[in-house]
């Protein structure tokens, strides 16, 4: 199985989310909105010379889950050597 290489957290309030993750975890953000075609901020989660992954905050595309609904949280991307051979 491939290594986890990217994550996306779907958010309703981008500025609130950037402030939260920035303050709590020390993440910094790069605006990739033009590339993504929507509000999308790359999350740099640490020093590139240390183990770990980076990800992004993206604008939620549908209503958030209602109270007591199952989890509706984030997407993870795995790296693979050869997708067609899987």
Secondary structure, 3 states (H helix, E strand, C coil): CCCEEEEEEEECCHHHHHHHHHHHHCCEEEECHHHHCCCEEEEECCCCCCCCCEEEEEECCCCCCCCCCCCCCEEEEECCCCHHHC
